[in-house]
Amino acid sequence: MRKFAATVALTGFALTGALLASGCQAETVCPAIAQAPLVALTVAKEYAASVKSVHLKACQAGRCAEADLGLFPGSTTVDQGCEPGPNGGDRPCSASSSPDGTVRGMLMLDVLTGDSIEATSMGTDASGLPLPVRTLTFTPRVAYPFGEKCGRFITAGLVLDANGLRQAD
């Protein structure tokens, strides 16, 4: 009887330990970052001075959006490094923004999915003449920057230059 009671007690402790251990597993913490459903267009540096306006149309899964884009100067991030901390760790790091010669605009969509997009750009050049109409079908990029448990990020970026429209890197 004592062996039976000891076995039951040990089994109870083992089950309790297993339940407690399973309740203490690391929880995934995801950042609270919202993603805008948009197609981003960058007019390449070499072509930017030639472009006065851009009209973009994008269709995905039977839904289309189009607009004259508000163009603004593009920039790149310049790393300004980190200062060493007093105990060997890094202190906060910093960066600054520097103009890169491009111009950028954004087209808002109702929803952005991983389905292919057909994009068409048109507009006017610096002298007011029409730019060539450019069309591209591309698949947005899907990434899981914070792990698969935190959901996916979908980006749709385009570059317009003298050769046409292409998907951004």
N, C-alpha and C positions, 0 to 999 in steps of 0.2 A: 504494500500500500504506500509506503514511504517513497519507493522508487517511482510509483505512478504519480504521486503528488509532486515529486521533484520534477518529473518530466513535464507535467502540465504547467508547473510554475515556470520552468525554463522556456517552454513553448510560448507561454503568455508573454514573457519578457522579450523573446525574439520577435513575436508579432508586434508588440508595442514598439520595439526599436525600429522595425521595418516601417511601420506606419509613421513614426516620427521622422525617420530619415526621408521618407518619400514626401512628407510635408515640408521639408526644409530644402528642397532642391532649388537651385538658382532660378530666379524668375527673369524672363527676358524683359528688359526695359527699352521701349522704343521712343525715339524723339517725337515730339508733337510738332511735326513739320507738315504743312499743307502744300500740295502741289497744284499749280495753276494749269488748267488744260489749254495749252497754247502751242502754236507753231512759232518758233523764233527764227527770224531771218537776219543774217549778217551780210551786209554788202562789203565785199572784200576791199581792203585798203587801196589796191591798185585801181579799183573801179569806182570807189566812193565819190570822187570829185566829178565823175561823169553822170551821177544819178541825182535827179531833183526830187522825184517822187516814186513810190512803189505801191502798186495795188496787188494784194495777194488773195488768192482763192484757194481754199483747202477743203477737200471732200474726203470723208472717211465713213465707211459703212452706210452710204446713202445720205449722210448728213453733210451739208456744206456750210461754210462760213466764208465771208469775204469782206475786205475793207481796204481803204487807203491807209497805209501804215504811217503812224507817227514815227519819224526817223530821229534818232538821237545818237550822239557820238558814242562810239564803242570804246572800251577800255580793257586793260589787262591788269592783273594783280601783280604787284611787286612785293616779294617777300622781304621784310625788314628784319627778320631773324628773331631770336629769343635771347634774353639775358640769362646767364646762369644764376640759379638761386643760391641762397646761403648754404644749403646743405647738399649741393650737387644736383638738385632737380632744376628743371627749367621754370622760369617765371613766365607770365603771360607773353605770348608772341604777338607780333604786329605785322601788318601789311598795309600797303597803300594802293591806290588806284592810279593808273597812268593812261592817258589817251593812246590808242593804238592805230588811229587813222581810219578805222572802219566806221560804218554807221549801222545801227540796228533798229529793228522794229519787231512787234509781236502781234500775232493774230489770235484772238481768243476763240476757242471752240466751246461748244456746250459740254462735250465729253471727249477725253483723249484716251484711246485704247491702244492695244498692240497691233491692231489691224493696219493694213497699208493705207497710205494717204496719197491722193493725187493732188499735187500743188501746182498752181499756175501763177506766174508773176508777170506783171506788165507795169508800165509806168512811163515817166518822161525823163529825158536826159537834161543836162544842165542848160541847154538852149531851148528846152520846151518841146523837142521832137520826141515821138514815141520810142520807147525802148523795145527791143525785140521781145515777143511773147515767149516765155520759157515755161516748159512743163516737165515735171518729174514725178514719178511714182516711187515712193520709198516706204520702208517699214520703220516706225519709231523704235528707238532703242529702249530696251527694258533692262533695268538693273535692280539689284537688291543691296544698296549700300550699307544698310544696317542689319543685314541678315534676312533670311526668308520669312522668319516669324514677324518681322516688322513691316512686311508688305513691299510691293514693288514701286519703283519710280519709273515713269515713262517720259522720255524726252523726244521732241520732234524739232530738230534744228536744221536749217538750210543755209547755204552760202550762195550768194549771187555774185558772179563776176563776169568779165567780158566773154567767157566761154559758155556761160549758161548757169543753170541751177543745179546744185549738187547737195547731197546730204552732208551736214557738218560732222567733223570727226568727233 
